[in-house]
Amino acid sequence: MGGTKPIARSKNSVPLVTGGMVRIQNITLLAIAVLFSLFFILALSCAFLGADADEPYFKSILNDVAQNSPGIVLLGENVDVDVDEPSVTLRWSIIGCGDGYVLPGSAGIHESTSCGLPSTYLQIYLFLSSSPNPTAVYDPSQLPFVSQTGQRRNIQNLVQFDSDHTLDVHEDRLYPFDTYVLTSTLRAVDASNATVPIRKLITIDQVSSFLIACTDVDSYETTSNGTQVPSRDLDLYIQRPGQARAFTLLLFALSWMLTHITIGQVFLARKHEEVKPIFKHLLSAIAIVLAIPQLRNAMPDAPGFDGVLIDCIGFFPQMIMSTFSVIILLLLIILREFNAIDDKPLVIRVKAAPKKSVAPKTESPPSISPLRPFILGTKKRTVSCNVERGEFPDCDKRALNRDFAFPPPSPVPSGSSGSTTIHHRSRSSRSMMSFTTFGGRPGSVYGYELSRSSTLREVKEG
């Protein structure tokens, strides 16, 4: 008759059930966490998708100029702001919009069919420049053609130029709420030195670390003979974007929180009597001191350490307080080390050979430098002398240094064994000396014990 044997199962193969709910295994939880992390990363990466699908920023502006006021347009396609210099560099593109201003075969700049490269020779003057020479020269005859299409090539060095400007830095110390203002005037003339009106000055509205607000107005300049020369004025207002301000304030708050943690570690370390727990606090405080400058450098496009407001109320006090906390923790470690040395019991056993028949020679105690207690940080704890049976030698009295000896030694009959206990109490009330004499040949010392303890201790012969 056959039988069946149940299949053995391990404990891990059976899911645990608690309160009617099945417990998920650790490997399953790990897989879920990894999938969630990948999903989160992919979701954030979608922010880069579709950036090219938007309409070009300058398209609507160019179409409006071509329809309402044809002429020359200067596009600020790049704004490089250098707060430390302080200066701003504008990269201008020379554009012609409307009938009579577009070079044949060059239309379609920024997807605007009404605008392209200018058709005439131009010289651009920046009135803020002290040089009489033009800031830029545009010559359409130097532009090459594309062999297959016959279109004109848009060569940047031939149709673009840079202009450097100095920033107004009255509010630069208010980082990240600093704002800058720039004003400039530009004028264009043709080959016959006749003024060509500039219809529009426009720049991009945002760069990596700044927001740009641009306004332009018509202006003119009067020459010595009273002639009015048309020009175009530009006003730029530069400030930090909201994201940069938020990240800066968050890093500022985190730095102060870390600083407060170092102060709290000092109060916690004072409660410990051992060195090891204080050493852990010291390591974390040193790590915070090293991390605070990294948080300061992580602030978006932050200025140098020039004493801006956020450093006066943030970085400099944080570094000072954190460093002082590290110093205090080091001093606490040194203090606890000294306390451990003072509280450590000291036991010294010395055994002397049988004394010869020669009369003992009394030696003067060695001279001790008065600086030794300050250098070693310890007090005199050991005394070396010879103790005769039933006697209290002079050297021991000298070594006591005005301390007390009790009870007084009593004579011991010859040939009998006994013990004598001498208690020495120093001025520190923490040291004690026990002298033990044993029965034996008179004039000999077998040994003595010196121990350091907070209580008196007797050593007697058993």
Protein Blocks (a to p, Z undefined) as FASTA:
>chain_A
ZZdddddddfklpccdeehiacddfklmmmmmmmmmmmmmmmmmmmmgoklmpccfklmm
mmmmmmmmgcdddddfbccddfklpccddddddddedehiacghiahihhiakbccdfbd
cddddfkbmbfbdfbdcdfklpccdfklopacddfklmgccddddddfklmmmpckbccd
dddddddddfkopacddfbdcddfbdfkbccdddddddddddfkopacdddddddddddd
fklmmmmmmmmmmmmmmmmmmmmmmmmmmmpcbfklmmmmmmmmmmmmmmmmmmmmmpgh
iacdehpaklmmmmmmmmmmmmmmmmmmmmmmmmmmmmmmmmpccddddddddddfbdcd
ddddddddfklmmmnopacfbdcddddehiacfklmmmnnopacddddddddehiacddd
dddddfkopaccdddddeddehiafbdcddddfbdcddddZZ
